[in-house]
Amino acid sequence: MADFEAIVVGSGCAGPIAAHELAKAGKSVLVVERGNFCGAKNMSGGRLYTHSLREVFPDFEGQAPLERRITRERISLLAHDANFTVDFTDEQLREGNAGSYSVLRAKFDPWLAGKAEDAGAEYINGIAVESLLKDGGRVCGVRAGEDEITADVVILCDGANSLLAGQAVGAPRPAPNAMAVGIKQVVELPKAVISDRILASDDEGAAWLFVGDATKGNVGGGFVYTNRESISIGLVATISELAKSETPVYQLLEDFKRHPALAPLLAGGKVVEHSGHLVAEGGYDAMPPLVGEGVLLAGESALMCINAGYTVRGMDLAIAAGMHAGRCAAAALDAGDTSADGLAGYERALRESFVLQDLRTLRGFPHFMEHATRLFKQYPEMVRDMMRELFVVDGTPVQPLRKSLPRLAKGVGYLNLAKDAWKGIRAL
């Protein structure tokens, strides 16, 4: 007889949701988290689309440690000396399933873990799962420290740099162009100062994404999320690009913070957190198998992340995947069959949900970003020069726009513009 019916490895977003669903179904479940506390190892940009959380916890808004509701969307093209920003607000961003919040994972993850414990899950923190126990080719438990703990089913939620996915389903290590380095700081500022600087109330905030000089022309981008009394700011850049870059990622972040578009927002702030993490960037085509003999993969361990340029998503995918993993594992335990066939309902559930449908829809975008390198230098500079033609008035005779704007576009190349536009539309 196994020590537990289920073991969940990792307690980010997917893990505690899976454990909650299993415990709610009456199953004995253990969660093993290598961080000293839940959230210690997690570093997302900080935005949670809440539609999937609402399905598990309908009353989460009155309980969860949320920061600001995101009601302002900004996307910027950065040249080294200029910034072109699209700023969008909409009442629908405040409503129901379309709502989203900034979160601080050091607060949010312990709350999720607490919900799993309240449902009956047991927790062990501060111990890394070093390997999986196997009976033939079937996963039957974990080896954590000096302990071997057995289970009828194991759910891996151990992050993008999973040490166990290869053992579980034979997944190869992700390619360098399918993974990125994320670096982030949390900058403390008074609540009223943040509200004034982003033109919002004390309960509302902004999500701001950057492309161009944020990464010095490398494939990647920058982000800002406003919390109640702090600002989360960071960069994500693919490993394959950083390996060739002359500027280390920590210097990229410092230069980004000093950019004229960012410096006024952060002025007077105090850095209270600094973290780095590997981030999945390869999309659907980089994902490993989700089901094996006695094992399921959910969240970042399954590389479930969507970077569409205008949105970056991971937490809502992980929460939904954790929910389906927990429910399907409970059903398999009830049926007495935790083989790959017995657990196959998990992948079917994901295919019928937004999780795999959205990942498939946007599967071409990572490849587009990898090859459309003009997005990260030439296009921000072209847009800067176009805006200068429109807005700089210095006594120089004005040139007709029908002549000046086509001339600037020609500098990039009409064919290049057409090809990138067509490929971008197809990828989205």
DARA-V68266 format. One line per field, one symbol per residue. ss: DSSP state (A for helix, B for strand, O for the rest). phi: phi as a letter, one per 40 degrees, with the letter a starting at -180 (. if undefined). psi: psi as a letter, one per 40 degrees, with the letter a starting at -180 (. if undefined). A space follows every 10 residues. Layout:
ss: ???
phi: ???
psi: ???
This chain:
ss: OOOBBBBBBO OOOAAAAAAA AAAAOOOOBB BBBOOOOOOO OOOOOOBBBO AAAAAAOOOA AAOOOOOOBB BBBBBBBBBO OBBBBBBBBO AAAAOAAAOB BBOOAAAAAA AAAAAAAAAO OBBBBOOOBB BBBBBOOBBB BBBBOOBBBB BBBBBBOOOO OOOOAAAAAO OOOOOAAABB BBBBBBBBOO AAAAAAAAOO OOOBBBBBBB BBAAAOOOOB BBBBBBOOOB BBBBBBBBAA AAOOOOOOAA AAAAAAAAOA AAAAAAOOOB BBBBBBBBBB OOOAAAOOOO BBOOBBBOAA AAOOOBBOOO OBBOAAAAAA AAAAAAAAAA AAAAAOOOOO OOOOAAAAAA AAOAAAAAAA AOOOAAAAAA AOAAAAOAAA AAAAAAAAAA AOOOOOOOOO AAAAAAAAAA AAOAAAAAAA AAAAAAAO
phi: .ccbcabbbh bcccdccdcd cccccgccbb bbbcccachc bcacdhbbcc dcccccbdbc ccbccccbcc bbbbbbbbcc baabbcbbba dcccbfccca bcbbccbccc ccccccccch ccbbbgbccc accbbgcbcb ibbbgcbbbc acabbcbcgc cccbccccbg cccccdcbbb cbbabbbcac dccccccbfa ccbbabbbbb bhcdbfgcci ababbcccba bcbabbaccc ccccccbccc cdccccccdd cbdcccdgcb cbabaaacbc bcgdccccdc bbcgabbagc ccfcabbbgc bbbacccccc cccccccccc cccccgbbcd cccccccccc ccccdccccc dbcccdcccc bcccdcaccd cccdcccccc bcbbgcdccd ccbccccccc cchdccdccc cccccccc
psi: hididihhhh gbdddddddd ddddeeihhh hhhdidihed ehgidehhhe ddddddgdfd dedigicihh ehhhhihhid eihhhhhhih ddeehbeeii iiihdedddd ddddddddee iiihiehhhd iiiigbehhe aihhbeihhi idihhhffid fheeddddef hihiideeii hhhiihhhii dddddddefi ieeiaihhii ibedefeiha iiihhhadfi hhhaihhidd dddeiehidd dddddddeid dddddeheih hehhiiiihh eeadeeiiie haheiihiad defgihhede ihiddddddd dddddddddd ddddefgfid ddeedddddd deidcddddd dfdedddddd egeddedddd dddddddddd ehheehhhih dedddddddd ddhddddddd ddddddd.
